[in-house]
Amino acid sequence: MLHKETLAEYRRMTPSQRLQLTLEMIEENTPYLFLGTSDQVDRKFELLRKENDERNRSMLEALAQWKESR
């Protein structure tokens, strides 16, 4: 969970500033995805896939509920 001050700072940013920050973080952290043995790297990517699938499922469920309520 982020601190209230951090959230407030993010909210004051323009969309382009938030995008720039996101791209910088991706660039800085991508090399770490490939560190470790091939099994460790595979597990990292499998975890990312699972987290993305769960997030997508959650959003689709919320959209379906919203659509039903209209």
HTML snippet that shows the backbone in 3Dmol.js (N, CA, C, O; Angstrom):
<script src="https://3Dmol.org/build/3Dmol-min.js"></script>
<div id="view" style="width:600px;height:400px;position:relative"></div>
<script>
const pdb = `
ATOM      1  N   MET A   1       0.836  -1.177   0.000  1.00  0.00           N
ATOM      2  CA  MET A   1       0.000   0.000   0.000  1.00  0.00           C
ATOM      3  C   MET A   1       0.881   1.241   0.000  1.00  0.00           C
ATOM      4  O   MET A   1       1.888   1.299   0.706  1.00  0.00           O
ATOM      5  N   LEU A   2       0.505   2.206  -0.777  1.00  0.00           N
ATOM      6  CA  LEU A   2       1.272   3.433  -0.881  1.00  0.00           C
ATOM      7  C   LEU A   2       0.845   4.428   0.200  1.00  0.00           C
ATOM      8  O   LEU A   2      -0.298   4.426   0.657  1.00  0.00           O
ATOM      9  N   HIS A   3       1.790   5.273   0.592  1.00  0.00           N
ATOM     10  CA  HIS A   3       1.476   6.320   1.562  1.00  0.00           C
ATOM     11  C   HIS A   3       0.506   7.331   0.939  1.00  0.00           C
ATOM     12  O   HIS A   3       0.472   7.506  -0.279  1.00  0.00           O
ATOM     13  N   LYS A   4      -0.256   7.972   1.771  1.00  0.00           N
ATOM     14  CA  LYS A   4      -1.217   8.980   1.299  1.00  0.00           C
ATOM     15  C   LYS A   4      -0.519  10.096   0.523  1.00  0.00           C
ATOM     16  O   LYS A   4      -1.051  10.601  -0.465  1.00  0.00           O
ATOM     17  N   GLU A   5       0.676  10.475   0.981  1.00  0.00           N
ATOM     18  CA  GLU A   5       1.413  11.545   0.306  1.00  0.00           C
ATOM     19  C   GLU A   5       1.819  11.111  -1.107  1.00  0.00           C
ATOM     20  O   GLU A   5       1.758  11.896  -2.053  1.00  0.00           O
ATOM     21  N   THR A   6       2.230   9.853  -1.226  1.00  0.00           N
ATOM     22  CA  THR A   6       2.634   9.334  -2.536  1.00  0.00           C
ATOM     23  C   THR A   6       1.446   9.295  -3.479  1.00  0.00           C
ATOM     24  O   THR A   6       1.555   9.684  -4.641  1.00  0.00           O
ATOM     25  N   LEU A   7       0.310   8.824  -2.978  1.00  0.00           N
ATOM     26  CA  LEU A   7      -0.900   8.792  -3.801  1.00  0.00           C
ATOM     27  C   LEU A   7      -1.301  10.198  -4.235  1.00  0.00           C
ATOM     28  O   LEU A   7      -1.684  10.415  -5.385  1.00  0.00           O
ATOM     29  N   ALA A   8      -1.211  11.142  -3.320  1.00  0.00           N
ATOM     30  CA  ALA A   8      -1.558  12.524  -3.657  1.00  0.00           C
ATOM     31  C   ALA A   8      -0.622  13.063  -4.733  1.00  0.00           C
ATOM     32  O   ALA A   8      -1.051  13.774  -5.642  1.00  0.00           O
ATOM     33  N   GLU A   9       0.656  12.722  -4.624  1.00  0.00           N
ATOM     34  CA  GLU A   9       1.625  13.176  -5.633  1.00  0.00           C
ATOM     35  C   GLU A   9       1.288  12.582  -7.000  1.00  0.00           C
ATOM     36  O   GLU A   9       1.332  13.287  -8.009  1.00  0.00           O
ATOM     37  N   TYR A  10       0.953  11.295  -7.039  1.00  0.00           N
ATOM     38  CA  TYR A  10       0.584  10.660  -8.302  1.00  0.00           C
ATOM     39  C   TYR A  10      -0.661  11.299  -8.911  1.00  0.00           C
ATOM     40  O   TYR A  10      -0.754  11.458 -10.128  1.00  0.00           O
ATOM     41  N   ARG A  11      -1.611  11.662  -8.061  1.00  0.00           N
ATOM     42  CA  ARG A  11      -2.852  12.278  -8.555  1.00  0.00           C
ATOM     43  C   ARG A  11      -2.612  13.662  -9.145  1.00  0.00           C
ATOM     44  O   ARG A  11      -3.340  14.100 -10.036  1.00  0.00           O
ATOM     45  N   ARG A  12      -1.590  14.345  -8.643  1.00  0.00           N
ATOM     46  CA  ARG A  12      -1.270  15.675  -9.170  1.00  0.00           C
ATOM     47  C   ARG A  12      -0.526  15.602 -10.503  1.00  0.00           C
ATOM     48  O   ARG A  12      -0.438  16.596 -11.223  1.00  0.00           O
ATOM     49  N   MET A  13       0.003  14.439 -10.825  1.00  0.00           N
ATOM     50  CA  MET A  13       0.748  14.285 -12.083  1.00  0.00           C
ATOM     51  C   MET A  13      -0.205  14.280 -13.275  1.00  0.00           C
ATOM     52  O   MET A  13      -1.361  13.869 -13.175  1.00  0.00           O
ATOM     53  N   THR A  14       0.312  14.742 -14.382  1.00  0.00           N
ATOM     54  CA  THR A  14      -0.455  14.641 -15.625  1.00  0.00           C
ATOM     55  C   THR A  14      -0.355  13.201 -16.125  1.00  0.00           C
ATOM     56  O   THR A  14       0.538  12.463 -15.709  1.00  0.00           O
ATOM     57  N   PRO A  15      -1.257  12.801 -17.006  1.00  0.00           N
ATOM     58  CA  PRO A  15      -1.152  11.447 -17.570  1.00  0.00           C
ATOM     59  C   PRO A  15       0.214  11.190 -18.220  1.00  0.00           C
ATOM     60  O   PRO A  15       0.760  10.093 -18.100  1.00  0.00           O
ATOM     61  N   SER A  16       0.761  12.190 -18.900  1.00  0.00           N
ATOM     62  CA  SER A  16       2.065  11.983 -19.545  1.00  0.00           C
ATOM     63  C   SER A  16       3.176  11.800 -18.502  1.00  0.00           C
ATOM     64  O   SER A  16       4.118  11.042 -18.733  1.00  0.00           O
ATOM     65  N   GLN A  17       3.075  12.478 -17.373  1.00  0.00           N
ATOM     66  CA  GLN A  17       4.068  12.303 -16.314  1.00  0.00           C
ATOM     67  C   GLN A  17       3.970  10.907 -15.705  1.00  0.00           C
ATOM     68  O   GLN A  17       4.988  10.271 -15.433  1.00  0.00           O
ATOM     69  N   ARG A  18       2.741  10.432 -15.492  1.00  0.00           N
ATOM     70  CA  ARG A  18       2.567   9.078 -14.959  1.00  0.00           C
ATOM     71  C   ARG A  18       3.065   8.028 -15.945  1.00  0.00           C
ATOM     72  O   ARG A  18       3.674   7.036 -15.541  1.00  0.00           O
ATOM     73  N   LEU A  19       2.812   8.238 -17.230  1.00  0.00           N
ATOM     74  CA  LEU A  19       3.312   7.317 -18.243  1.00  0.00           C
ATOM     75  C   LEU A  19       4.834   7.306 -18.245  1.00  0.00           C
ATOM     76  O   LEU A  19       5.446   6.240 -18.297  1.00  0.00           O
ATOM     77  N   GLN A  20       5.443   8.474 -18.188  1.00  0.00           N
ATOM     78  CA  GLN A  20       6.905   8.558 -18.163  1.00  0.00           C
ATOM     79  C   GLN A  20       7.466   7.818 -16.960  1.00  0.00           C
ATOM     80  O   GLN A  20       8.447   7.085 -17.090  1.00  0.00           O
ATOM     81  N   LEU A  21       6.864   7.996 -15.799  1.00  0.00           N
ATOM     82  CA  LEU A  21       7.313   7.301 -14.595  1.00  0.00           C
ATOM     83  C   LEU A  21       7.186   5.785 -14.777  1.00  0.00           C
ATOM     84  O   LEU A  21       8.089   5.036 -14.405  1.00  0.00           O
ATOM     85  N   THR A  22       6.085   5.343 -15.340  1.00  0.00           N
ATOM     86  CA  THR A  22       5.866   3.919 -15.591  1.00  0.00           C
ATOM     87  C   THR A  22       6.930   3.358 -16.528  1.00  0.00           C
ATOM     88  O   THR A  22       7.503   2.300 -16.266  1.00  0.00           O
ATOM     89  N   LEU A  23       7.186   4.064 -17.608  1.00  0.00           N
ATOM     90  CA  LEU A  23       8.191   3.592 -18.564  1.00  0.00           C
ATOM     91  C   LEU A  23       9.585   3.548 -17.952  1.00  0.00           C
ATOM     92  O   LEU A  23      10.365   2.643 -18.249  1.00  0.00           O
ATOM     93  N   GLU A  24       9.903   4.519 -17.100  1.00  0.00           N
ATOM     94  CA  GLU A  24      11.197   4.520 -16.416  1.00  0.00           C
ATOM     95  C   GLU A  24      11.318   3.310 -15.491  1.00  0.00           C
ATOM     96  O   GLU A  24      12.363   2.660 -15.448  1.00  0.00           O
ATOM     97  N   MET A  25      10.256   3.010 -14.755  1.00  0.00           N
ATOM     98  CA  MET A  25      10.290   1.865 -13.846  1.00  0.00           C
ATOM     99  C   MET A  25      10.416   0.556 -14.617  1.00  0.00           C
ATOM    100  O   MET A  25      11.136  -0.348 -14.192  1.00  0.00           O
ATOM    101  N   ILE A  26       9.727   0.448 -15.738  1.00  0.00           N
ATOM    102  CA  ILE A  26       9.845  -0.751 -16.567  1.00  0.00           C
ATOM    103  C   ILE A  26      11.275  -0.913 -17.053  1.00  0.00           C
ATOM    104  O   ILE A  26      11.842  -2.003 -16.974  1.00  0.00           O
ATOM    105  N   GLU A  27      11.859   0.169 -17.555  1.00  0.00           N
ATOM    106  CA  GLU A  27      13.225   0.117 -18.072  1.00  0.00           C
ATOM    107  C   GLU A  27      14.223  -0.278 -16.986  1.00  0.00           C
ATOM    108  O   GLU A  27      15.141  -1.059 -17.232  1.00  0.00           O
ATOM    109  N   GLU A  28      14.035   0.269 -15.782  1.00  0.00           N
ATOM    110  CA  GLU A  28      14.952  -0.022 -14.682  1.00  0.00           C
ATOM    111  C   GLU A  28      14.838  -1.465 -14.198  1.00  0.00           C
ATOM    112  O   GLU A  28      15.839  -2.070 -13.814  1.00  0.00           O
ATOM    113  N   ASN A  29      13.633  -2.016 -14.214  1.00  0.00           N
ATOM    114  CA  ASN A  29      13.408  -3.316 -13.581  1.00  0.00           C
ATOM    115  C   ASN A  29      13.379  -4.509 -14.518  1.00  0.00           C
ATOM    116  O   ASN A  29      13.485  -5.646 -14.059  1.00  0.00           O
ATOM    117  N   THR A  30      13.241  -4.286 -15.808  1.00  0.00           N
ATOM    118  CA  THR A  30      13.174  -5.404 -16.757  1.00  0.00           C
ATOM    119  C   THR A  30      14.389  -6.328 -16.683  1.00  0.00           C
ATOM    120  O   THR A  30      14.209  -7.546 -16.716  1.00  0.00           O
ATOM    121  N   PRO A  31      15.614  -5.812 -16.585  1.00  0.00           N
ATOM    122  CA  PRO A  31      16.763  -6.728 -16.537  1.00  0.00           C
ATOM    123  C   PRO A  31      16.679  -7.755 -15.396  1.00  0.00           C
ATOM    124  O   PRO A  31      17.177  -8.872 -15.535  1.00  0.00           O
ATOM    125  N   TYR A  32      16.056  -7.384 -14.280  1.00  0.00           N
ATOM    126  CA  TYR A  32      15.976  -8.282 -13.130  1.00  0.00           C
ATOM    127  C   TYR A  32      15.064  -9.478 -13.400  1.00  0.00           C
ATOM    128  O   TYR A  32      15.179 -10.503 -12.728  1.00  0.00           O
ATOM    129  N   LEU A  33      14.171  -9.363 -14.363  1.00  0.00           N
ATOM    130  CA  LEU A  33      13.313 -10.494 -14.704  1.00  0.00           C
ATOM    131  C   LEU A  33      14.130 -11.669 -15.237  1.00  0.00           C
ATOM    132  O   LEU A  33      13.715 -12.822 -15.121  1.00  0.00           O
ATOM    133  N   PHE A  34      15.270 -11.378 -15.810  1.00  0.00           N
ATOM    134  CA  PHE A  34      16.075 -12.405 -16.472  1.00  0.00           C
ATOM    135  C   PHE A  34      17.250 -12.895 -15.618  1.00  0.00           C
ATOM    136  O   PHE A  34      18.053 -13.708 -16.079  1.00  0.00           O
ATOM    137  N   LEU A  35      17.354 -12.410 -14.387  1.00  0.00           N
ATOM    138  CA  LEU A  35      18.416 -12.877 -13.496  1.00  0.00           C
ATOM    139  C   LEU A  35      18.006 -14.190 -12.855  1.00  0.00           C
ATOM    140  O   LEU A  35      16.838 -14.380 -12.516  1.00  0.00           O
ATOM    141  N   GLY A  36      18.944 -15.085 -12.691  1.00  0.00           N
ATOM    142  CA  GLY A  36      18.687 -16.362 -12.040  1.00  0.00           C
ATOM    143  C   GLY A  36      18.777 -17.507 -13.023  1.00  0.00           C
ATOM    144  O   GLY A  36      19.078 -17.328 -14.203  1.00  0.00           O
ATOM    145  N   THR A  37      18.505 -18.691 -12.497  1.00  0.00           N
ATOM    146  CA  THR A  37      18.532 -19.872 -13.347  1.00  0.00           C
ATOM    147  C   THR A  37      17.338 -19.847 -14.289  1.00  0.00           C
ATOM    148  O   THR A  37      16.411 -19.058 -14.107  1.00  0.00           O
ATOM    149  N   SER A  38      17.362 -20.702 -15.284  1.00  0.00           N
ATOM    150  CA  SER A  38      16.236 -20.731 -16.227  1.00  0.00           C
ATOM    151  C   SER A  38      14.937 -21.112 -15.502  1.00  0.00           C
ATOM    152  O   SER A  38      13.864 -20.631 -15.866  1.00  0.00           O
ATOM    153  N   ASP A  39      15.030 -21.976 -14.478  1.00  0.00           N
ATOM    154  CA  ASP A  39      13.825 -22.322 -13.710  1.00  0.00           C
ATOM    155  C   ASP A  39      13.296 -21.118 -12.938  1.00  0.00           C
ATOM    156  O   ASP A  39      12.084 -20.913 -12.863  1.00  0.00           O
ATOM    157  N   GLN A  40      14.195 -20.321 -12.363  1.00  0.00           N
ATOM    158  CA  GLN A  40      13.775 -19.132 -11.634  1.00  0.00           C
ATOM    159  C   GLN A  40      13.128 -18.123 -12.571  1.00  0.00           C
ATOM    160  O   GLN A  40      12.106 -17.525 -12.232  1.00  0.00           O
ATOM    161  N   VAL A  41      13.710 -17.933 -13.732  1.00  0.00           N
ATOM    162  CA  VAL A  41      13.153 -16.999 -14.713  1.00  0.00           C
ATOM    163  C   VAL A  41      11.774 -17.488 -15.155  1.00  0.00           C
ATOM    164  O   VAL A  41      10.837 -16.696 -15.248  1.00  0.00           O
ATOM    165  N   ASP A  42      11.646 -18.785 -15.428  1.00  0.00           N
ATOM    166  CA  ASP A  42      10.351 -19.355 -15.819  1.00  0.00           C
ATOM    167  C   ASP A  42       9.306 -19.120 -14.739  1.00  0.00           C
ATOM    168  O   ASP A  42       8.164 -18.774 -15.042  1.00  0.00           O
ATOM    169  N   ARG A  43       9.696 -19.309 -13.467  1.00  0.00           N
ATOM    170  CA  ARG A  43       8.743 -19.100 -12.359  1.00  0.00           C
ATOM    171  C   ARG A  43       8.321 -17.637 -12.266  1.00  0.00           C
ATOM    172  O   ARG A  43       7.158 -17.340 -11.993  1.00  0.00           O
ATOM    173  N   LYS A  44       9.268 -16.719 -12.494  1.00  0.00           N
ATOM    174  CA  LYS A  44       8.920 -15.284 -12.462  1.00  0.00           C
ATOM    175  C   LYS A  44       7.862 -14.968 -13.514  1.00  0.00           C
ATOM    176  O   LYS A  44       6.877 -14.287 -13.230  1.00  0.00           O
ATOM    177  N   PHE A  45       8.074 -15.468 -14.731  1.00  0.00           N
ATOM    178  CA  PHE A  45       7.134 -15.168 -15.800  1.00  0.00           C
ATOM    179  C   PHE A  45       5.800 -15.882 -15.594  1.00  0.00           C
ATOM    180  O   PHE A  45       4.750 -15.347 -15.951  1.00  0.00           O
ATOM    181  N   GLU A  46       5.834 -17.072 -15.027  1.00  0.00           N
ATOM    182  CA  GLU A  46       4.585 -17.769 -14.726  1.00  0.00           C
ATOM    183  C   GLU A  46       3.786 -16.993 -13.684  1.00  0.00           C
ATOM    184  O   GLU A  46       2.565 -16.879 -13.797  1.00  0.00           O
ATOM    185  N   LEU A  47       4.461 -16.465 -12.680  1.00  0.00           N
ATOM    186  CA  LEU A  47       3.781 -15.653 -11.662  1.00  0.00           C
ATOM    187  C   LEU A  47       3.190 -14.395 -12.292  1.00  0.00           C
ATOM    188  O   LEU A  47       2.060 -14.021 -11.977  1.00  0.00           O
ATOM    189  N   LEU A  48       3.930 -13.746 -13.167  1.00  0.00           N
ATOM    190  CA  LEU A  48       3.398 -12.566 -13.863  1.00  0.00           C
ATOM    191  C   LEU A  48       2.154 -12.914 -14.673  1.00  0.00           C
ATOM    192  O   LEU A  48       1.171 -12.173 -14.663  1.00  0.00           O
ATOM    193  N   ARG A  49       2.202 -14.053 -15.379  1.00  0.00           N
ATOM    194  CA  ARG A  49       1.036 -14.476 -16.163  1.00  0.00           C
ATOM    195  C   ARG A  49      -0.171 -14.732 -15.265  1.00  0.00           C
ATOM    196  O   ARG A  49      -1.286 -14.319 -15.582  1.00  0.00           O
ATOM    197  N   LYS A  50       0.059 -15.421 -14.137  1.00  0.00           N
ATOM    198  CA  LYS A  50      -1.042 -15.706 -13.207  1.00  0.00           C
ATOM    199  C   LYS A  50      -1.646 -14.416 -12.658  1.00  0.00           C
ATOM    200  O   LYS A  50      -2.867 -14.271 -12.594  1.00  0.00           O
ATOM    201  N   GLU A  51      -0.782 -13.482 -12.262  1.00  0.00           N
ATOM    202  CA  GLU A  51      -1.268 -12.206 -11.724  1.00  0.00           C
ATOM    203  C   GLU A  51      -2.044 -11.429 -12.786  1.00  0.00           C
ATOM    204  O   GLU A  51      -3.090 -10.850 -12.494  1.00  0.00           O
ATOM    205  N   ASN A  52      -1.537 -11.417 -14.005  1.00  0.00           N
ATOM    206  CA  ASN A  52      -2.239 -10.717 -15.092  1.00  0.00           C
ATOM    207  C   ASN A  52      -3.573 -11.375 -15.393  1.00  0.00           C
ATOM    208  O   ASN A  52      -4.574 -10.686 -15.585  1.00  0.00           O
ATOM    209  N   ASP A  53      -3.599 -12.719 -15.438  1.00  0.00           N
ATOM    210  CA  ASP A  53      -4.849 -13.439 -15.693  1.00  0.00           C
ATOM    211  C   ASP A  53      -5.883 -13.144 -14.610  1.00  0.00           C
ATOM    212  O   ASP A  53      -7.059 -12.931 -14.907  1.00  0.00           O
ATOM    213  N   GLU A  54      -5.441 -13.134 -13.358  1.00  0.00           N
ATOM    214  CA  GLU A  54      -6.355 -12.852 -12.247  1.00  0.00           C
ATOM    215  C   GLU A  54      -6.892 -11.420 -12.331  1.00  0.00           C
ATOM    216  O   GLU A  54      -8.080 -11.184 -12.113  1.00  0.00           O
ATOM    217  N   ARG A  55      -6.021 -10.478 -12.642  1.00  0.00           N
ATOM    218  CA  ARG A  55      -6.443  -9.079 -12.765  1.00  0.00           C
ATOM    219  C   ARG A  55      -7.446  -8.932 -13.909  1.00  0.00           C
ATOM    220  O   ARG A  55      -8.459  -8.249 -13.764  1.00  0.00           O
ATOM    221  N   ASN A  56      -7.165  -9.571 -15.041  1.00  0.00           N
ATOM    222  CA  ASN A  56      -8.081  -9.504 -16.180  1.00  0.00           C
ATOM    223  C   ASN A  56      -9.430 -10.140 -15.841  1.00  0.00           C
ATOM    224  O   ASN A  56     -10.478  -9.605 -16.200  1.00  0.00           O
ATOM    225  N   ARG A  57      -9.402 -11.289 -15.143  1.00  0.00           N
ATOM    226  CA  ARG A  57     -10.643 -11.953 -14.757  1.00  0.00           C
ATOM    227  C   ARG A  57     -11.466 -11.044 -13.844  1.00  0.00           C
ATOM    228  O   ARG A  57     -12.682 -10.929 -13.993  1.00  0.00           O
ATOM    229  N   SER A  58     -10.787 -10.411 -12.910  1.00  0.00           N
ATOM    230  CA  SER A  58     -11.466  -9.500 -11.978  1.00  0.00           C
ATOM    231  C   SER A  58     -12.130  -8.334 -12.717  1.00  0.00           C
ATOM    232  O   SER A  58     -13.273  -7.977 -12.434  1.00  0.00           O
ATOM    233  N   MET A  59     -11.401  -7.752 -13.662  1.00  0.00           N
ATOM    234  CA  MET A  59     -11.959  -6.621 -14.417  1.00  0.00           C
ATOM    235  C   MET A  59     -13.150  -7.069 -15.266  1.00  0.00           C
ATOM    236  O   MET A  59     -14.151  -6.358 -15.360  1.00  0.00           O
ATOM    237  N   LEU A  60     -13.043  -8.238 -15.877  1.00  0.00           N
ATOM    238  CA  LEU A  60     -14.149  -8.736 -16.701  1.00  0.00           C
ATOM    239  C   LEU A  60     -15.386  -9.011 -15.848  1.00  0.00           C
ATOM    240  O   LEU A  60     -16.508  -8.729 -16.269  1.00  0.00           O
ATOM    241  N   GLU A  61     -15.183  -9.559 -14.653  1.00  0.00           N
ATOM    242  CA  GLU A  61     -16.317  -9.786 -13.747  1.00  0.00           C
ATOM    243  C   GLU A  61     -16.968  -8.470 -13.340  1.00  0.00           C
ATOM    244  O   GLU A  61     -18.194  -8.361 -13.312  1.00  0.00           O
ATOM    245  N   ALA A  62     -16.147  -7.472 -13.025  1.00  0.00           N
ATOM    246  CA  ALA A  62     -16.688  -6.167 -12.631  1.00  0.00           C
ATOM    247  C   ALA A  62     -17.455  -5.532 -13.784  1.00  0.00           C
ATOM    248  O   ALA A  62     -18.517  -4.945 -13.576  1.00  0.00           O
ATOM    249  N   LEU A  63     -16.925  -5.645 -14.993  1.00  0.00           N
ATOM    250  CA  LEU A  63     -17.627  -5.101 -16.163  1.00  0.00           C
ATOM    251  C   LEU A  63     -18.945  -5.824 -16.402  1.00  0.00           C
ATOM    252  O   LEU A  63     -19.950  -5.196 -16.733  1.00  0.00           O
ATOM    253  N   ALA A  64     -18.941  -7.129 -16.237  1.00  0.00           N
ATOM    254  CA  ALA A  64     -20.171  -7.903 -16.428  1.00  0.00           C
ATOM    255  C   ALA A  64     -21.218  -7.508 -15.390  1.00  0.00           C
ATOM    256  O   ALA A  64     -22.392  -7.356 -15.729  1.00  0.00           O
ATOM    257  N   GLN A  65     -20.814  -7.340 -14.139  1.00  0.00           N
ATOM    258  CA  GLN A  65     -21.752  -6.917 -13.092  1.00  0.00           C
ATOM    259  C   GLN A  65     -22.292  -5.525 -13.376  1.00  0.00           C
ATOM    260  O   GLN A  65     -23.479  -5.259 -13.187  1.00  0.00           O
ATOM    261  N   TRP A  66     -21.418  -4.642 -13.830  1.00  0.00           N
ATOM    262  CA  TRP A  66     -21.842  -3.281 -14.147  1.00  0.00           C
ATOM    263  C   TRP A  66     -22.852  -3.305 -15.288  1.00  0.00           C
ATOM    264  O   TRP A  66     -23.860  -2.600 -15.249  1.00  0.00           O
ATOM    265  N   LYS A  67     -22.578  -4.117 -16.300  1.00  0.00           N
ATOM    266  CA  LYS A  67     -23.459  -4.200 -17.450  1.00  0.00           C
ATOM    267  C   LYS A  67     -24.831  -4.755 -17.042  1.00  0.00           C
ATOM    268  O   LYS A  67     -25.861  -4.288 -17.529  1.00  0.00           O
ATOM    269  N   GLU A  68     -24.841  -5.747 -16.153  1.00  0.00           N
ATOM    270  CA  GLU A  68     -26.099  -6.321 -15.675  1.00  0.00           C
ATOM    271  C   GLU A  68     -26.918  -5.329 -14.858  1.00  0.00           C
ATOM    272  O   GLU A  68     -28.148  -5.391 -14.848  1.00  0.00           O
ATOM    273  N   SER A  69     -26.244  -4.425 -14.181  1.00  0.00           N
ATOM    274  CA  SER A  69     -26.946  -3.471 -13.314  1.00  0.00           C
ATOM    275  C   SER A  69     -27.555  -2.307 -14.097  1.00  0.00           C
ATOM    276  O   SER A  69     -28.334  -1.535 -13.539  1.00  0.00           O
ATOM    277  N   ARG A  70     -27.217  -2.171 -15.365  1.00  0.00           N
ATOM    278  CA  ARG A  70     -27.701  -1.046 -16.143  1.00  0.00           C
ATOM    279  C   ARG A  70     -29.035  -1.334 -16.715  1.00  0.00           C
ATOM    280  O   ARG A  70     -29.605  -0.491 -17.408  1.00  0.00           O
TER     281      ARG A  70
END
`;
const viewer = $3Dmol.createViewer("view");
viewer.addModel(pdb, "pdb");
viewer.setStyle({}, {cartoon: {color: "spectrum"}});
viewer.zoomTo();
viewer.render();
</script>
